[in-house]
Amino acid sequence: VQLQASGGGLVQTGASLRLSCAASKRTFSNNGVGWFRQAPGKEREFVGAISWNGASTHYSDSVKGRFTVSRDRSRYTVFLQMDSLKPEDTAVYYCAVSRFAYADTSRSTYAYWGQGTLVTVSS
């Protein structure tokens, strides 16, 4: 299973970025997908997740109202739209595929992880 996250970069406070996570049809079709991030010296934390059909999403309190998870099932791609970025959003962002169809906040439910993409927000 291969997941490819992309779209990271260096931006200023208040800017937007859209991350993408692509995988094979078999990997994505019936599974929830989550986004996590890990800042230097910190634990990996949940950011947002979407159910297999896009009907349900969950977000951490720190990004709620600023970040949006969506998916394009025809292209087997999941997106993380990040608006109003803050320096504290600086981290390596990872996408992951859940063992289940629903969106979940727990790392333990995610079976497959992609390589991360670095997001740096300057003040």
MARVEX-61689 format. One line per field, with one value per residue: x, z, y of N, C-alpha, C in turn; chain. Coordinates in Angstrom, 3 decimals, m for minus. Example, Ala and Ser with C-alpha at 12.3 -4.5 7.8 and 13.67 -1.06 7.14 Angstrom:
n_X c(13.190:12.850)
n_Z c(7.800:7.080)
n_Y c(m5.690:m2.250)
ca_X c(12.300:13.670)
ca_Z c(7.800:7.140)
ca_Y c(m4.500:m1.060)
c_X c(13.200:12.900)
c_Z c(7.800:7.870)
c_Y c(m3.300:0.030)
unit c(A:A)
//
This chain:
n_X c(0.841:0.604:0.786:0.647:1.459:1.212:1.947:2.813:4.684:6.380:4.853:3.325:1.942:m1.558:m1.961:m2.980:m3.019:m3.215:m3.262:m2.671:m3.596:m2.930:m3.894:m4.208:m7.122:m8.106:m7.134:m8.389:m11.154:m13.258:m12.724:m12.167:m10.281:m7.574:m5.940:m2.914:m0.520:2.857:4.808:8.122:9.698:7.325:4.395:2.739:m0.253:m3.819:m5.534:m7.654:m10.391:m12.102:m15.020:m15.640:m17.362:m17.414:m19.375:m19.176:m17.192:m14.435:m12.735:m9.849:m9.911:m8.142:m7.938:m10.426:m12.842:m10.962:m9.565:m10.323:m11.393:m11.689:m12.831:m12.154:m13.608:m13.544:m11.025:m9.523:m8.399:m7.646:m8.134:m6.667:m7.626:m6.191:m6.677:m6.138:m3.624:m1.407:1.595:1.844:0.815:2.818:4.410:5.085:2.925:0.778:m0.994:m3.393:m4.830:m7.787:m8.741:m11.372:m14.642:m15.565:m14.924:m12.306:m10.731:m8.619:m5.280:m4.748:m6.582:m5.808:m4.360:m2.564:0.031:1.165:4.106:5.197:4.429:5.985:4.911:5.422:4.920:5.479:5.997)
n_Z c(0.000:m0.908:0.018:m0.912:0.151:m0.502:m1.255:0.744:2.161:2.491:4.052:4.858:7.926:8.080:5.494:2.966:2.310:0.394:1.014:m0.466:m0.702:m2.137:m3.285:m4.089:m5.720:m4.440:m1.893:m0.946:m1.396:0.359:2.869:5.783:5.972:7.448:8.678:10.191:12.283:13.079:15.091:15.672:18.295:19.479:20.098:17.598:16.337:16.008:13.273:11.306:9.822:7.468:6.435:4.571:2.460:2.470:3.919:6.578:8.830:11.024:13.304:14.976:17.851:17.605:14.923:13.931:11.955:10.465:8.918:6.353:5.464:2.593:m0.032:m3.167:m4.659:m7.148:m8.040:m6.151:m4.065:m1.235:0.403:2.289:3.144:4.201:5.881:6.973:8.271:11.009:12.929:14.785:13.432:12.080:11.027:10.241:8.073:7.879:5.998:6.475:6.230:7.408:9.237:9.119:7.895:8.803:9.936:12.125:15.207:16.486:16.527:16.526:14.931:12.382:9.606:7.512:6.546:5.048:3.632:5.126:4.592:4.692:6.392:6.831:8.677:8.700:10.927)
n_Y c(m1.188:2.126:5.450:8.772:11.816:15.279:18.758:20.433:23.226:26.413:29.073:32.253:33.588:33.382:32.604:30.158:26.627:23.640:20.332:17.145:13.716:10.773:7.531:4.031:2.665:0.408:0.777:3.038:3.090:2.141:3.083:5.089:8.146:9.797:12.768:13.618:15.308:16.193:18.013:19.351:17.664:16.944:14.873:12.882:14.132:14.124:15.625:15.899:14.043:11.903:10.154:7.078:7.719:10.403:11.637:12.198:14.056:14.825:16.968:18.288:20.395:22.476:23.092:23.318:24.913:26.201:24.366:21.982:18.813:16.841:14.635:13.132:10.737:9.624:10.087:8.945:10.398:12.376:15.466:18.128:21.102:23.995:26.864:30.263:29.986:29.385:30.022:27.928:25.808:24.676:21.795:18.333:16.823:14.057:11.621:9.013:5.757:4.375:1.387:1.081:2.140:4.560:7.956:8.587:9.551:8.382:7.258:4.543:3.253:3.455:1.983:2.210:4.353:7.343:8.909:11.878:15.386:18.491:21.341:24.688:27.538:30.845:33.598)
ca_X c(0.000:1.382:0.086:1.524:0.993:1.939:1.349:3.383:5.576:6.612:3.911:3.247:0.744:m2.780:m2.044:m3.669:m2.363:m4.042:m2.520:m3.338:m3.171:m3.398:m3.622:m4.888:m8.564:m8.338:m6.811:m9.193:m12.565:m14.230:m12.094:m11.968:m8.917:m7.286:m4.725:m2.239:0.673:3.848:5.733:9.391:9.680:5.978:3.738:1.877:m1.606:m4.923:m5.938:m8.983:m10.647:m13.312:m15.510:m15.402:m18.172:m17.348:m20.552:m18.850:m15.839:m14.104:m11.573:m9.370:m10.346:m7.151:m8.049:m11.840:m13.196:m9.887:m9.163:m11.418:m11.025:m12.637:m12.286:m12.624:m13.562:m13.241:m9.577:m8.874:m7.576:m8.210:m7.514:m6.740:m7.561:m5.779:m6.822:m5.767:m2.552:m0.707:2.906:1.686:0.430:4.041:4.576:5.009:1.549:0.676:m2.314:m3.454:m6.064:m8.343:m9.208:m12.822:m15.249:m15.919:m13.851:m11.943:m9.672:m7.575:m4.198:m4.732:m7.495:m5.242:m3.494:m1.560:0.498:1.996:5.213:4.679:4.797:6.297:4.257:6.088:4.213:6.326:5.253)
ca_Z c(0.000:m0.953:0.133:m1.268:0.571:m1.170:m1.153:1.809:1.762:3.412:3.835:5.947:8.758:7.413:4.145:2.790:1.587:0.247:0.943:m1.156:m0.344:m3.193:m3.092:m5.059:m5.541:m3.449:m0.568:m0.517:m1.756:1.419:4.160:6.259:5.818:8.435:8.619:11.464:12.135:14.129:15.202:16.284:19.726:19.979:19.651:16.426:16.790:15.050:12.696:10.748:9.178:6.645:6.255:3.256:1.427:2.619:4.600:7.961:9.085:12.400:13.368:16.301:18.245:17.210:13.500:13.554:11.387:9.577:8.038:5.802:4.800:1.560:m0.846:m4.521:m4.753:m8.524:m8.237:m5.010:m3.443:m0.102:0.509:3.530:2.870:5.423:5.765:8.150:8.916:12.122:13.156:15.537:12.506:11.500:11.362:9.135:7.975:7.379:5.783:6.880:5.880:8.543:9.052:9.097:6.925:9.382:10.293:13.511:15.705:17.167:15.679:16.506:13.921:11.053:9.267:6.520:6.683:3.981:4.012:5.442:3.836:5.666:6.319:7.692:8.676:9.305:11.587)
ca_Y c(0.000:3.357:6.703:9.871:13.125:16.353:20.078:21.234:24.300:27.525:30.164:33.226:33.545:33.801:32.034:28.878:25.543:22.444:19.089:16.049:12.363:9.887:6.107:3.180:2.481:m0.639:1.287:4.175:3.112:1.865:3.343:6.449:8.668:10.828:13.579:13.840:16.142:16.052:19.134:18.946:17.437:16.677:13.661:13.001:14.435:14.090:16.905:15.774:12.758:11.854:8.798:6.511:8.355:11.849:12.166:12.540:14.541:15.205:17.840:18.653:21.733:23.475:23.432:23.404:26.206:26.681:23.272:21.195:17.564:16.428:13.555:12.926:9.280:9.222:10.200:8.269:11.432:13.102:16.769:18.898:22.530:24.685:28.319:31.062:29.234:30.004:29.393:26.682:24.744:24.136:20.377:17.382:16.341:12.698:11.049:7.618:5.066:3.657:0.011:1.131:3.038:5.845:8.882:8.352:10.423:7.615:6.742:3.082:2.716:3.684:0.862:2.572:5.725:7.849:9.763:13.188:16.569:19.531:22.645:25.666:28.811:31.867:34.692)
c_X c(0.879:0.455:1.072:0.882:1.847:1.266:1.901:4.291:5.730:5.663:3.950:1.955:m0.454:m2.973:m2.801:m2.783:m3.369:m3.133:m3.355:m2.765:m3.779:m3.022:m4.376:m6.366:m8.849:m8.120:m7.867:m10.693:m13.533:m13.708:m12.089:m10.512:m8.725:m6.009:m4.206:m1.052:1.602:4.826:7.013:9.271:8.334:5.442:2.935:0.445:m2.601:m5.254:m7.377:m9.141:m11.966:m13.711:m15.361:m16.175:m18.192:m18.491:m20.259:m17.403:m15.677:m12.834:m11.122:m9.819:m9.399:m7.271:m9.490:m12.181:m12.154:m9.489:m10.399:m10.860:m12.102:m12.011:m12.947:m12.509:m13.206:m11.744:m8.802:m7.918:m8.345:m7.423:m7.635:m6.527:m7.274:m5.819:m6.414:m4.666:m1.834:0.660:2.808:1.167:1.653:4.277:4.748:3.610:1.533:m0.787:m2.250:m4.815:m6.518:m8.664:m10.726:m13.340:m15.496:m14.683:m13.553:m10.759:m8.480:m6.538:m4.272:m5.647:m6.951:m4.160:m2.339:m1.250:1.353:3.199:4.671:5.125:4.929:5.556:4.953:5.370:5.067:5.483:5.602)
c_Z c(0.000:m0.880:m0.164:m0.861:m0.098:m0.900:m0.050:1.273:2.855:3.070:5.034:6.734:8.004:6.022:4.156:2.048:1.439:0.095:0.241:m0.698:m1.366:m2.886:m4.146:m4.722:m4.435:m2.031:m0.064:m0.533:m0.585:2.811:4.507:6.099:6.810:8.117:10.040:11.222:13.326:14.057:15.878:17.795:20.323:19.442:18.370:16.909:15.640:14.578:12.192:10.062:8.438:6.457:4.811:2.142:1.542:3.407:6.008:8.071:10.568:12.371:14.810:16.606:17.724:15.746:13.054:13.100:10.456:8.545:7.574:5.105:3.781:0.775:m2.200:m4.779:m6.158:m8.801:m7.089:m4.309:m2.310:0.067:1.936:3.159:4.174:5.182:7.072:8.954:9.964:12.298:13.905:14.685:11.843:11.981:10.074:9.176:7.281:7.075:6.119:6.532:7.054:8.193:8.842:8.101:7.486:9.642:11.765:13.921:16.289:16.201:15.517:15.448:12.506:10.736:8.354:6.620:5.493:4.529:4.194:4.481:4.827:5.363:7.324:7.551:9.412:9.876:10.989)
c_Y c(1.242:4.546:7.816:11.182:14.188:17.682:20.958:22.320:25.324:28.656:31.112:33.038:34.109:33.239:30.714:27.893:24.417:21.244:18.031:14.719:11.419:8.444:5.322:3.053:1.473:m0.125:2.243:3.954:3.007:2.195:4.827:6.849:9.795:11.583:13.771:14.757:15.925:17.215:18.655:18.811:17.116:15.359:13.932:13.173:14.422:15.500:16.834:14.436:12.811:10.404:8.348:7.210:9.874:12.460:12.662:12.991:14.865:16.039:18.021:20.077:22.808:23.905:23.620:24.821:26.776:25.625:22.504:19.963:17.229:15.285:13.523:11.432:8.821:9.270:9.573:9.213:12.095:14.393:17.315:20.357:23.255:26.186:28.991:30.380:30.070:29.342:28.063:25.530:24.118:22.716:19.591:16.779:14.975:12.361:9.557:7.034:4.217:2.213:m0.020:2.165:4.442:6.700:8.729:9.215:9.676:7.059:5.232:2.484:2.841:2.648:1.250:4.060:6.112:8.583:11.170:14.268:17.724:20.822:23.563:27.000:29.832:32.993:36.039)
unit c(A:A:A:A:A:A:A:A:A:A:A:A:A:A:A:A:A:A:A:A:A:A:A:A:A:A:A:A:A:A:A:A:A:A:A:A:A:A:A:A:A:A:A:A:A:A:A:A:A:A:A:A:A:A:A:A:A:A:A:A:A:A:A:A:A:A:A:A:A:A:A:A:A:A:A:A:A:A:A:A:A:A:A:A:A:A:A:A:A:A:A:A:A:A:A:A:A:A:A:A:A:A:A:A:A:A:A:A:A:A:A:A:A:A:A:A:A:A:A:A:A:A:A)
//
